[in-house]
Amino acid sequence: MKRGSLRLRLALWLLLPLSVFVAICGYLNWRNAAEVADYVQDHDLLSSAKVLSDRLIWEGNDVQASVPPSALSLFVSPERDRVFLSVTGGNGEVLAGSADFPLPAVRKPEGVDRAQWYDTHFAGMPLRAVVTTRAMYEAGGARDITIAVGKTERSRDRMLRTLWWPSMEYLLIALVLAIALAVAALTLELRPIVRLSQQLAQRDPLHLDLVVDPAALHSELRPVADTINRFVGQLKAHSEAQRRFIADAAHQLRTPLAMQATQIEFARYTRQHRGEWDTRRADMDAMWLAMQTSNRRLIDVTNKLLLLAQAEHGDAHTQLERVDLAAVALRCVEQLAALADRRRIDLGLEAPDAAFVMAQPALLDALAGNLLDNALRYTQEGGRVTVGVRQVQGAVELTVEDNGPGIAPEVRERVFERFYRVAQDAEGTGLGLAIVREIARAFAADVDLAANPREASGLLVTVRFPSTA
């Protein structure tokens, strides 16, 4: 899945919590501003009701109410709110104001002022109103006078906006600045990655001398630089190994090919001079024998190169199955018994009925065959070679031991190099042990070389496989 800009994604991750924070702060500021505006409005309504209450007087046996300008001056504002009032006696008679002014259905006076605030509608407009009661005393008793004052909420809404919007405006400006600074900071801080990308893009893919300087990157990106350096180092080592392999292979193939070219040219020359056939017959026989030897060596080298390439392939360690190593060892002994017989070598096998490992059958045959072939080639005539299979401490071991000249400890690691040969007088390609190690690695096995403890001289090769039991 293709991903978008890292800078944009990081900015969005920063914007999300900041936007939530601004929204929460804006809501809390709005609630505080609404409480202040409501308090001021309710205070003004109650003050007007008190002014009206103070203007109640007795005139004879009736209570009279007058509406002074001071009772309404509290509501003067640019919004021109409309104010409504109602003063009624205990019998419902209207002493002042509107007769149909709505009163609350349930009276719940609060505080010492015995006031009750409520929201209502009058003349098609929403109002905020307060109702309070005053007792007027006379000789015959007391009369309760109800005073209600209501006003529209335009000035209250304006006060709410005046209190809330400036703080909200500051929060929005801070949010925009935070986003701008975050984008600018990300642009600056991501420049090392951009430079690294350009550096990698401009590199010649055939030159693996790239080294990324971790000190030029942030601490979080230094592991990436280290990984790139290790990866390039592995590619360089692999490329150098491939170049050495190709050079060594070309060197090994050049000799038999040159010999065959010379022998073919000699054969053509002999064909053109048939009169000398009888005198050249011995030379021709020697030439055909040399050509056969050269061709056999060429085929051997080619087959082992192909086998080595197959062992190094990435699928060699994935497509594994359960294989009986004891049966493989027996099959190799049977196939090379003729070679052992020609060299009068005592070839033996020590193996259980079955010992299973995870491997590819063809490569496992090649591993065991190369080990046994090396032992038979380098062991002197009349010697002994023993192939063993045993289960030891959760592992399965394949051993090939001989009483030949052995390998000196200082060169035991070098014999795994391609085309390296300890004895130059024996036939071989120098690829046998290199193939063994590559196949063993593909099967998660270990290869160990040591002196043969059961003989005065000789070599013990041990391949240790993980057990499947």
JONOR-V914853 format. One record per pair of residues at least 24 apart in sequence whose ideal C-beta (glycine too) atoms are under 10 Angstrom apart, sorted by the first residue. I is the first residue (numbers start at 1). J is the second residue. D is the distance in whole Angstrom. If there is no record, write none. Layout:
((I/J/D) (I/J/D))
//
This chain:
((5/186/10) (5/190/10) (6/186/8) (6/190/7) (6/193/8) (7/182/9) (7/183/7) (7/185/10) (7/186/5) (7/187/6) (7/189/10) (7/190/6) (8/183/9) (8/186/9) (9/186/10) (10/182/7) (10/183/9) (10/185/10) (10/186/5) (10/189/10) (10/190/9) (11/178/10) (11/179/6) (11/180/10) (11/182/6) (11/183/5) (11/185/10) (11/186/7) (11/187/10) (12/179/10) (12/182/10) (13/182/10) (14/178/7) (14/179/7) (14/181/10) (14/182/5) (14/183/9) (14/185/10) (14/186/9) (15/175/8) (15/178/8) (15/179/6) (15/182/8) (15/183/10) (18/171/10) (18/174/9) (18/175/6) (18/178/6) (18/179/8) (18/182/9) (19/175/7) (19/179/9) (21/171/8) (21/174/10) (21/175/9) (21/178/10) (22/168/8) (22/171/5) (22/172/7) (22/174/8) (22/175/5) (22/178/10) (23/171/9) (23/175/10) (25/167/8) (25/168/8) (25/170/10) (25/171/6) (25/174/10) (26/164/8) (26/165/10) (26/167/8) (26/168/5) (26/171/6) (26/172/8) (27/164/10) (27/168/10) (28/167/10) (29/163/8) (29/164/6) (29/165/9) (29/166/9) (29/167/5) (29/168/6) (29/170/10) (29/171/8) (30/160/8) (30/161/10) (30/163/9) (30/164/5) (30/165/10) (30/167/9) (30/168/8) (31/164/9) (32/163/8) (32/164/8) (32/167/9) (33/159/8) (33/160/5) (33/161/8) (33/162/8) (33/163/4) (33/164/4) (33/165/9) (33/166/10) (33/167/8) (33/168/9) (34/156/9) (34/157/10) (34/159/10) (34/160/6) (34/163/9) (34/164/8) (35/160/10) (35/163/10) (36/159/8) (36/160/8) (36/163/6) (36/164/10) (37/153/9) (37/155/9) (37/156/5) (37/157/8) (37/158/9) (37/159/4) (37/160/4) (37/161/9) (37/162/9) (37/163/7) (37/164/9) (38/117/9) (38/128/8) (38/153/10) (38/156/7) (38/159/10) (38/160/9) (40/155/9) (40/156/8) (40/159/7) (40/163/10) (41/75/9) (41/81/10) (41/117/9) (41/128/6) (41/130/10) (41/151/8) (41/153/7) (41/155/8) (41/156/5) (41/157/10) (41/159/8) (41/160/10) (42/115/9) (42/117/5) (42/128/7) (42/129/10) (42/130/7) (42/156/10) (43/74/9) (43/130/10) (44/74/5) (44/75/6) (44/83/10) (44/128/10) (44/130/9) (44/149/9) (44/151/8) (44/155/9) (44/156/9) (45/74/8) (45/75/9) (45/83/9) (45/85/10) (45/115/9) (45/117/7) (45/127/10) (45/128/7) (45/129/7) (45/130/4) (45/131/10) (45/132/10) (45/148/9) (45/149/5) (45/150/8) (45/151/7) (46/74/10) (46/111/9) (46/113/6) (46/115/5) (46/117/8) (46/130/5) (46/132/7) (46/149/8) (47/71/9) (47/74/6) (47/130/10) (47/149/9) (48/72/7) (48/73/9) (48/74/6) (48/75/7) (48/83/8) (48/85/8) (48/130/8) (48/147/9) (48/149/5) (48/150/10) (48/151/8) (49/85/8) (49/87/10) (49/113/8) (49/115/7) (49/129/10) (49/130/6) (49/131/8) (49/132/5) (49/133/10) (49/134/9) (49/147/5) (49/148/8) (49/149/5) (50/113/7) (50/115/9) (50/130/10) (50/132/8) (50/134/9) (50/147/9) (50/149/10) (51/147/10) (51/149/9) (52/85/7) (52/86/10) (52/87/6) (52/95/10) (52/96/8) (52/97/9) (52/132/9) (52/134/9) (52/145/9) (52/147/5) (52/148/9) (52/149/7) (53/87/9) (53/113/9) (53/132/7) (53/133/9) (53/134/5) (53/136/10) (53/145/8) (53/147/6) (54/134/9) (55/87/9) (55/96/9) (55/147/10) (56/87/8) (56/89/10) (56/95/8) (56/96/9) (56/134/6) (56/136/6) (56/143/10) (56/145/6) (56/147/8) (57/136/9) (58/136/7) (58/137/9) (58/138/7) (58/143/10) (61/138/8) (61/139/10) (61/140/9) (62/89/9) (62/93/9) (62/95/9) (62/143/10) (63/87/9) (63/89/6) (63/90/9) (63/93/9) (63/95/6) (63/134/10) (63/136/5) (63/138/9) (63/143/6) (63/145/6) (64/95/7) (64/96/9) (65/89/9) (65/94/9) (65/95/4) (65/96/4) (65/97/8) (65/145/8) (65/147/8) (66/95/10) (66/96/7) (67/96/6) (67/97/8) (71/149/8) (72/149/9) (72/151/9) (74/149/10) (74/151/9) (75/149/9) (75/151/5) (75/152/9) (75/155/7) (76/155/9) (77/151/10) (77/154/8) (77/155/4) (77/156/9) (77/158/8) (77/159/9) (78/154/9) (78/155/8) (78/158/8) (79/152/8) (79/153/9) (79/154/4) (79/155/5) (79/156/9) (79/157/8) (79/158/6) (79/159/9) (80/152/9) (80/154/7) (80/155/9) (81/125/10) (81/127/10) (81/128/10) (81/151/5) (81/152/5) (81/153/7) (81/154/5) (81/155/5) (81/156/8) (81/157/10) (81/158/10) (82/122/9) (82/123/8) (82/125/7) (82/127/8) (82/150/9) (82/151/7) (82/152/5) (82/154/9) (83/127/9) (83/149/7) (83/150/7) (83/151/5) (83/152/8) (84/120/10) (84/122/6) (84/123/7) (84/125/9) (84/127/7) (84/129/8) (84/148/8) (84/149/7) (84/150/5) (84/151/7) (84/152/9) (85/129/9) (85/147/8) (85/148/7) (85/149/5) (85/150/7) (85/151/9) (86/122/10) (86/129/9) (86/131/9) (86/146/8) (86/147/8) (86/148/4) (86/149/8) (86/150/8) (87/134/10) (87/145/7) (87/146/7) (87/147/5) (87/148/8) (87/149/9) (88/144/10) (88/145/7) (88/146/5) (88/147/8) (88/148/8) (89/136/9) (89/143/6) (89/144/8) (89/145/6) (89/146/8) (90/133/10) (90/135/10) (90/136/9) (90/142/9) (90/143/5) (90/144/5) (90/145/7) (90/146/8) (91/143/9) (92/146/9) (95/145/7) (95/146/9) (95/147/9) (96/147/9) (97/147/9) (97/148/8) (97/149/9) (97/150/10) (98/122/8) (98/123/9) (98/148/9) (98/150/9) (101/127/9) (101/129/8) (101/131/9) (101/148/6) (101/149/9) (101/150/7) (102/127/8) (102/129/8) (102/131/10) (102/148/8) (102/150/8) (103/129/8) (103/131/6) (103/146/7) (103/148/6) (104/129/8) (104/131/6) (104/148/9) (107/131/8) (107/133/8) (107/146/9) (109/133/7) (115/147/9) (116/148/9) (118/148/9) (118/150/9) (119/150/9) (119/153/9) (120/148/9) (120/150/7) (121/150/10) (122/150/6) (122/152/9) (123/152/10) (125/150/9) (125/151/10) (125/152/5) (125/153/9) (125/154/10) (126/150/10) (126/152/7) (126/153/6) (127/151/6) (127/152/6) (127/153/8) (128/152/8) (128/153/6) (128/156/7) (189/218/7) (190/218/10) (190/221/10) (192/216/6) (192/217/5) (192/218/7) (192/221/7) (192/225/10) (193/217/8) (193/218/9) (193/221/7) (193/224/9) (196/221/8) (196/224/8) (196/225/8) (196/228/8) (200/228/8) (200/232/10) (203/232/10) (205/235/10) (206/239/9) (207/236/10) (208/232/6) (208/233/8) (208/234/10) (208/235/5) (208/236/4) (208/237/9) (208/238/9) (208/239/6) (208/240/9) (209/236/8) (210/235/9) (210/236/9) (238/312/10) (241/312/10) (241/417/10) (241/418/9) (242/312/10) (244/417/9) (244/418/7) (244/419/9) (245/305/8) (245/308/8) (245/309/9) (245/312/10) (245/418/6) (245/419/9) (245/431/10) (245/434/9) (247/419/10) (248/305/10) (248/417/9) (248/418/6) (248/419/4) (248/420/9) (248/430/8) (248/431/9) (249/301/8) (249/302/9) (249/304/10) (249/305/6) (249/308/9) (249/418/8) (249/419/8) (249/429/10) (249/431/9) (251/419/8) (252/297/9) (252/298/9) (252/300/10) (252/301/5) (252/302/10) (252/304/10) (252/305/9) (252/418/9) (252/419/6) (252/429/7) (252/430/8) (252/431/9) (253/297/9) (253/298/7) (253/301/6) (253/302/8) (253/305/9) (255/294/8) (255/297/8) (255/298/9) (255/301/10) (256/291/9) (256/293/9) (256/294/4) (256/295/7) (256/296/9) (256/297/5) (256/298/4) (256/299/9) (256/300/9) (256/301/7) (256/302/10) (257/294/8) (257/298/7) (258/294/9) (259/287/10) (259/290/7) (259/291/7) (259/293/9) (259/294/4) (259/295/9) (259/297/9) (259/298/9) (260/290/9) (260/291/6) (260/294/5) (260/295/7) (260/298/7) (261/294/10) (262/287/9) (262/290/9) (262/291/9) (262/294/10) (263/287/5) (263/288/8) (263/290/6) (263/291/5) (263/292/10) (263/294/7) (263/295/10) (264/291/8) (266/290/10) (266/291/9) (267/291/8) (293/427/9) (296/427/9) (297/427/8) (297/428/9) (297/429/8) (300/427/9) (300/428/8) (300/429/6) (300/431/9) (301/419/9) (301/428/10) (301/429/5) (301/430/9) (301/431/7) (302/429/10) (303/366/10) (303/429/9) (303/431/10) (304/366/9) (304/370/8) (304/418/10) (304/428/10) (304/429/5) (304/430/9) (304/431/4) (304/432/7) (304/434/9) (304/435/6) (305/418/9) (305/429/9) (305/431/7) (305/435/9) (307/362/9) (307/363/8) (307/366/5) (307/367/10) (307/369/10) (307/370/8) (307/431/8) (307/432/10) (307/435/6) (307/438/9) (307/439/8) (308/366/10) (308/418/7) (308/431/6) (308/434/6) (308/435/5) (308/438/6) (308/439/9) (309/438/9) (310/360/9) (310/362/8) (310/363/7) (310/366/8) (310/435/9) (310/438/9) (310/439/9) (310/442/9) (311/360/9) (311/363/6) (311/366/8) (311/367/9) (311/434/9) (311/435/6) (311/436/9) (311/437/9) (311/438/4) (311/439/5) (311/440/9) (311/441/8) (311/442/6) (311/443/10) (312/434/10) (312/435/10) (312/438/6) (312/439/9) (312/441/9) (312/442/8) (313/363/10) (313/438/10) (313/442/8) (314/442/9) (315/360/9) (315/442/9) (316/359/10) (316/360/7) (316/363/7) (316/438/8) (316/439/7) (316/441/9) (316/442/4) (316/443/8) (317/358/10) (317/359/10) (317/360/9) (317/441/8) (317/442/4) (317/443/7) (317/444/7) (318/360/10) (318/442/9) (319/360/6) (319/363/10) (319/442/10) (320/357/9) (320/358/4) (320/359/6) (320/360/6) (320/361/10) (320/363/10) (320/364/10) (320/442/8) (320/443/7) (320/444/9) (320/468/10) (321/356/10) (321/357/10) (321/358/7) (321/359/7) (321/360/7) (321/361/7) (321/364/10) (322/356/5) (322/357/8) (322/358/6) (322/359/9) (322/468/6) (323/355/10) (323/356/7) (323/357/6) (323/358/8) (323/359/5) (323/360/8) (323/361/5) (323/363/10) (323/364/6) (323/365/9) (323/443/10) (323/465/10) (323/468/9) (324/351/10) (324/352/10) (324/353/9) (324/354/5) (324/355/7) (324/356/6) (324/357/8) (324/361/9) (324/364/10) (324/389/9) (325/351/8) (325/352/10) (325/354/8) (325/355/5) (325/356/7) (325/357/5) (325/359/8) (325/364/7) (325/367/10) (325/368/8) (325/389/5) (325/390/10) (325/391/10) (325/396/6) (325/397/9) (325/398/6) (325/463/9) (325/465/7) (326/350/10) (326/351/4) (326/352/6) (326/353/7) (326/354/6) (326/355/5) (326/356/9) (326/357/10) (326/389/5) (326/390/9) (326/396/9) (326/398/9) (327/351/9) (327/353/9) (327/354/7) (327/355/9) (327/356/10) (327/361/10) (327/389/9) (328/355/10) (328/357/9) (328/359/9) (328/361/8) (328/364/5) (328/365/6) (328/367/9) (328/368/5) (328/369/9) (328/389/9) (328/398/8) (329/355/9) (329/364/10) (329/365/10) (329/368/6) (329/371/10) (329/372/8) (329/387/5) (329/388/8) (329/389/5) (329/398/7) (329/399/10) (329/400/9) (330/368/10) (330/387/9) (330/389/9) (331/365/7) (331/368/8) (331/369/9) (332/364/10) (332/365/7) (332/366/10) (332/367/9) (332/368/5) (332/369/5) (332/370/9) (332/371/8) (332/372/5) (332/373/9) (332/387/7) (332/398/10) (332/400/9) (333/368/9) (333/372/7) (333/385/9) (333/386/10) (333/387/6) (335/365/9) (335/368/10) (335/369/7) (335/372/9) (335/373/10) (336/368/10) (336/369/7) (336/372/5) (336/373/6) (336/375/9) (336/376/6) (336/385/9) (336/387/10) (337/376/10) (339/372/9) (339/373/8) (339/376/5) (339/377/8) (340/372/9) (340/375/9) (340/376/6) (340/379/9) (340/383/10) (340/384/10) (340/385/7) (342/376/9) (342/381/9) (343/376/7) (343/377/9) (343/379/8) (343/380/8) (343/381/5) (343/382/8) (343/383/8) (343/385/10) (344/380/10) (344/381/5) (344/382/5) (344/383/8) (345/375/9) (345/376/6) (345/379/6) (345/380/9) (345/381/7) (345/382/7) (345/383/5) (345/384/7) (345/385/6) (345/402/8) (345/403/10) (345/404/9) (346/379/10) (346/382/8) (346/383/7) (346/384/4) (346/385/7) (346/386/8) (346/403/9) (347/372/8) (347/375/9) (347/376/7) (347/379/10) (347/383/10) (347/384/8) (347/385/5) (347/386/8) (347/387/8) (347/402/10) (348/384/7) (348/385/7) (348/386/5) (348/387/7) (348/388/9) (348/401/10) (349/385/10) (349/386/7) (349/387/5) (349/388/8) (349/389/8) (350/386/6) (350/387/7) (350/388/4) (350/389/7) (350/390/8) (350/399/8) (350/401/10) (351/387/7) (351/388/7) (351/389/4) (351/390/8) (351/398/9) (352/389/7) (352/390/7) (352/391/7) (352/396/10) (354/389/9) (355/389/5) (355/390/7) (355/391/6) (355/396/5) (355/397/9) (355/398/9) (355/465/9) (355/467/9) (355/468/9) (355/469/9) (356/391/10) (356/396/7) (356/465/9) (356/467/8) (356/468/5) (356/469/7) (357/389/10) (357/395/9) (357/396/5) (357/397/10) (357/398/9) (357/443/7) (357/444/10) (357/445/8) (357/463/10) (357/464/10) (357/465/4) (357/466/7) (357/467/8) (357/468/6) (358/396/10) (358/443/7) (358/444/8) (358/445/10) (358/465/8) (358/466/7) (358/467/9) (358/468/6) (359/439/8) (359/440/10) (359/442/8) (359/443/5) (359/444/10) (359/445/8) (359/465/7) (359/468/10) (360/439/8) (360/442/8) (360/443/8) (362/439/10) (363/435/9) (363/438/9) (363/439/5) (363/440/10) (363/442/7) (363/443/8) (364/398/9) (364/439/7) (364/440/10) (364/442/10) (364/443/7) (364/445/10) (364/463/10) (364/465/9) (365/439/10) (366/432/10) (366/435/6) (366/436/8) (366/439/6) (367/398/8) (367/432/10) (367/435/7) (367/436/5) (367/437/9) (367/438/9) (367/439/4) (367/440/7) (367/442/10) (367/443/8) (367/445/9) (367/447/9) (367/463/7) (368/398/6) (368/400/8) (368/436/9) (368/439/10) (368/463/8) (369/432/9) (369/435/10) (369/436/10) (370/400/10) (370/431/8) (370/432/4) (370/433/7) (370/434/9) (370/435/5) (370/436/5) (370/439/8) (371/398/8) (371/399/9) (371/400/4) (371/432/8) (371/433/8) (371/435/10) (371/436/6) (371/447/9) (371/461/6) (371/462/10) (371/463/7) (372/400/6) (372/402/10) (372/432/10) (372/461/10) (373/400/10) (373/428/9) (373/432/7) (374/400/8) (374/402/9) (374/404/10) (374/415/9) (374/426/9) (374/428/7) (374/432/5) (374/433/7) (374/436/8) (374/459/9) (374/461/8) (375/400/5) (375/401/8) (375/402/5) (375/403/10) (375/404/7) (375/432/10) (375/458/9) (375/459/7) (375/461/8) (376/400/10) (376/402/8) (376/404/9) (377/404/9) (377/423/9) (377/426/5) (377/427/6) (377/428/6) (377/432/9) (378/402/8) (378/404/5) (378/405/7) (378/406/9) (378/407/9) (378/421/10) (378/422/8) (378/423/6) (378/426/6) (378/427/10) (378/428/8) (378/432/10) (378/458/10) (378/459/8) (379/403/7) (379/404/4) (379/405/8) (379/406/10) (379/426/10) (379/458/8) (379/459/9) (380/404/6) (380/405/8) (380/457/10) (383/455/9) (383/457/10) (383/458/8) (384/452/10) (384/454/9) (384/455/8) (384/458/8) (385/458/9) (386/452/9) (386/454/9) (386/455/10) (386/458/10) (386/460/10) (388/460/9) (388/462/9) (389/463/10) (389/465/10) (391/465/10) (391/467/7) (391/469/8) (392/462/10) (392/464/8) (392/467/9) (393/464/10) (393/467/9) (394/466/8) (394/467/5) (394/469/8) (395/445/9) (395/446/9) (395/464/5) (395/465/6) (395/466/6) (395/467/5) (396/445/9) (396/463/9) (396/464/8) (396/465/5) (396/466/8) (396/467/5) (396/468/8) (396/469/9) (397/445/9) (397/446/10) (397/448/9) (397/462/6) (397/463/7) (397/464/5) (397/465/7) (398/440/10) (398/445/9) (398/447/10) (398/461/8) (398/462/7) (398/463/4) (398/464/8) (398/465/7) (399/448/10) (399/452/10) (399/460/6) (399/461/7) (399/462/5) (399/463/8) (399/464/10) (400/436/10) (400/459/8) (400/460/8) (400/461/5) (400/462/8) (400/463/8) (401/450/9) (401/451/10) (401/452/5) (401/453/9) (401/454/7) (401/455/7) (401/458/6) (401/459/7) (401/460/5) (401/461/7) (401/462/9) (402/452/7) (402/455/8) (402/457/9) (402/458/5) (402/459/6) (402/460/8) (402/461/9) (403/452/7) (403/454/9) (403/455/4) (403/456/7) (403/457/6) (403/458/4) (403/459/9) (404/452/9) (404/455/9) (404/457/7) (404/458/6) (404/459/7) (405/457/6) (405/458/8) (405/459/8) (406/449/9) (406/450/9) (406/451/6) (406/452/7) (406/455/9) (406/456/10) (406/457/5) (406/458/5) (406/459/5) (406/460/9) (407/433/9) (407/449/6) (407/450/9) (407/451/9) (407/458/10) (407/459/6) (407/461/9) (408/451/10) (409/449/9) (409/450/9) (409/451/8) (411/449/10) (412/448/9) (412/449/4) (412/450/8) (412/451/10) (412/459/9) (413/449/8) (415/449/7) (415/459/10) (416/447/8) (416/449/9) (433/461/8) (436/461/8) (436/463/7) (437/463/9) (439/463/9) (440/464/9) (440/465/8))
//
